[in-house]
Amino acid sequence: MPYKLSATLSAHSSDVRAVASPTESIILSASRDSTAISWKRPSPTVPFTPSSILRAGSKFVNAVQYISPSPEAPQGYAVIGGQDTVVNIFALGPAQKEDPEYSLVGHTDNVCALNVSQSGTIISGSWDKTAKVWKQFQLVYDLKGHQQAVWGVLAIDDEQFLTASADKTIKYWVQHKMMRTYEGHKDAVRGLTLIPDIGFASCSNDSEIKVWTMQGDVVYTLSGHTSFVYSLSVLPNGGIVSGGEDRSVRVWRDGECVQMIVHPAISVWAVSTMPNGDIVSGCSDGIVRVFSESQDRWASAVELKAFEDHIASQALPSQQVGDVKKSDLPGPDALLHPGKKPGEVKMIKNGDLVEAHQWDSATSNWQKIGDVVDAVGSGRKQLFNGKEYDYVFDVDVQEGAPPLKLPFNVSENPYVAAQRFLEQNDLSTNYIDEVVKFIEKNTSGVNLGASNEYVDPYTGASRYQAAATSAVPAPSTAYMDPFTGAARYSGAPVPTPPVPSVSPSAPKIIPYAKFVSFKQANVSAMQAKLYQFDEALRNEISTATLAMYPEELEIIEEAFTYLSQITSTTSQPSLPPLSGTHADAIIQILERWPASQRFPMMDLSRLVAAYCADASAVPGGREQFLVSLFKASDWTEVRLHGKAMSKAQETNILLLFRTVANCFQEGSPVEDGQWVAQVFEALSHTPYELLTKVQRVALATILFNFSCAYLTTSVARDVVNQHIGLVLQLLRSNTDDAEVTYRTLVALGNVVYAGNVRGISLDSAQSAELQSAMSALPTFPDDRIRNVVSEIEALL
């Protein structure tokens, strides 16, 4: 009998990325809606219903597996993994749960694959290019060897494992030792499953399925899918089930496709099989479906008809079924002739419509699978550097040069994608608005989301998360700059901004005392880039003397170790805080390294300022540290010459501003006005027209953070006057960025408020100058600027 729809499970609100069906009464599903669901039924005649809804956070959940019952978990455990980089273990039960029994921490990027052995050994695969093996919920093996993301994992037993990767290879491991590499796929390998008495099967973005012996021989290749193949499972009778981007689940026996089950969704992300031979699928439409060969378990005739009609009503992109030339297509009579093989697609012209029909060998009928339309998008996921994207654009930047690749997902903030593209191709961030417009134009009609993913400058498309407590929100309610604390440095969903717009009934904003810090970072990537530059200097005769000395290497290694620990969510620093020795080493290296290779050291300075303020606390140490940073960024040259910045200067000045902003935090010795006056003097006469948008926001953050410190600490009047001078300069120079103006105004409001409290009001000339500057501000669309101006005017 053919497979037909048996059940439809609807509860997820986004793509179902993984399914598991360990028994005939349990189905587990994982979704991009941040949940995993345990579905149960007491008997085959009763529908599946959600039994447990598991949510460990707000990130996508990409993988799910099942651990058999034990005394500690009588209903078994659900193992889930996703964007939060953690493997969470939930004991199943009739409840909605947010707190897992175990959290396995070790991956540094998205966990996209899981598998569990019969005895409960877990193997996880991640975008961090590793697989990890866990026994008794403890890490026992770290499998490192792949060059790109690990998309598929398989536990043969408790000591033997298979991993599949976007680097197009499969690897066989015994414990932590890599014993064999299987090569043959032409694109990323996505899924693995054991084949009894033969070996294993793999599926790939090259649209093929290969069956291998454990020794590495390809027994046969299954061809039929027309796009990426994402998932595999094995039926009790030895048949293979596959699902992919061509809207289909395919059933294979003896090397042939015997049935193709079309779905009313673009992506069939996951398939699994039940002990009774039923098939479970998870799709991009958020629905879990069960299909059965047993007529007793088929859905009602009404449900089957509704499912077929839903499929027939789909609009198929033309590139999914091939080039379409209406004049050459046959009419409906062509459907009187039987198909030549299961899954064969035939297009016919029915009036003005082009219909796609598929041959169903199980029923010996042509089944309509949709109307063919011209596609707006690509019609399939595209791979770039081992990761999936909805679009990969070719961008011509220079005549005669090959185009650059611009990858983009519709769930991304276009500013994040634009930033990644510019940094990967060493292009000026001055072009960011143009790139964003290009993305929006070429994805017109697509709902662009504001992703909370961070794309750091060291790893490109890779993402990381720092400790949740390290992200300090910016005082903003409207603009989300992707390069500042409100977006780029946020590894978690953006929290409610701390400074709301003021309405007549809302509390006033000023005084506002929460500092904005630039604290998040990919420390390991920063360290790798720094060592890469050091090695390059060391290997070149002309620059060998510039490389780090052995004692400097040791000191910098200590700094990275400490910062890795203090930014980690799972460990406490085992080293003492960084000291003046570390600050001195940074200064020495900055003074002799070439400008184009300073940015990892500048970024290290940013973290030292944020987490180790006492490192430069010796007399004169803070002044020397800041002088070194201004010099390393070529600030004086940029300020005096008034020329467009080089890429190195642009990056280094941005990091300079962020480092200075981090120097102003709770407890900073602003009462010792020398270093503050030194900073404000260096920032005077800033060539504002040369600054990029992100540099301007960082500059405004310096003024804002000083104002927060001034609320609780007295500062010399001369320093306050310097601050007000910079505020005036920024208000007059900025004409188009509401965020810059807003932060600057809040900074001004704090200073005026603190002065009034201390009985040190501004003189009449300063008040008049500030009133004039505020009255000349551009008209911004949001009310928050008008509200803050009103508060300041009341304080003057």
Salt bridges, closest charged atoms under 4 A:
ASP15 OD2 - ARG32 NH1 3.81
ASP33 OD2 - HIS12 ND1 3.00
GLU101 OE2 - LYS97 NZ 2.83
ASP109 OD1 - ARG463 NH2 3.55
ASP128 OD2 - HIS107 ND1 2.94
ASP142 OD1 - LYS132 NZ 2.72
ASP142 OD2 - LYS144 NZ 3.94
GLU159 OE2 - LYS135 NZ 2.37
ASP167 OD2 - HIS146 ND1 3.04
ASP206 OD2 - HIS185 ND1 3.03
GLU208 OE1 - LYS210 NZ 3.54
ASP246 OD2 - HIS225 ND1 2.93
ASP246 OD2 - ARG250 NH2 3.21
ASP278 OD2 - ARG297 NE 2.99
ASP285 OD2 - ARG289 NH2 2.81
GLU293 OE2 - ARG253 NH2 2.88
ASP309 OD2 - LYS305 NZ 2.81
GLU355 OE1 - HIS357 NE2 2.94
GLU355 OE2 - LYS368 NZ 3.73
ASP371 OD1 - LYS368 NZ 3.16
GLU388 OE2 - ARG190 NH1 2.44
ASP390 OD1 - LYS381 NZ 2.68
ASP394 OD1 - LYS405 NZ 2.51
GLU412 OE2 - ARG420 NH1 2.69
GLU423 OE2 - ARG488 NH2 3.86
ASP433 OD1 - LYS693 NZ 3.56
GLU453 OE1 - ARG463 NE 3.47
ASP534 OD2 - ARG538 NH2 2.47
GLU552 OE1 - ARG592 NH2 2.38
GLU558 OE1 - HIS582 NE2 2.98
ASP603 OD1 - ARG606 NE 2.55
ASP634 OD1 - ARG598 NH1 3.78
ASP736 OD1 - ARG696 NH1 3.79
GLU739 OE2 - ARG743 NE 2.70
GLU739 OE1 - ARG784 NH2 3.29
GLU769 OE2 - ARG732 NH2 3.13
ASP782 OD2 - ARG784 NE 2.44
ASP783 OD1 - ARG786 NH2 2.12
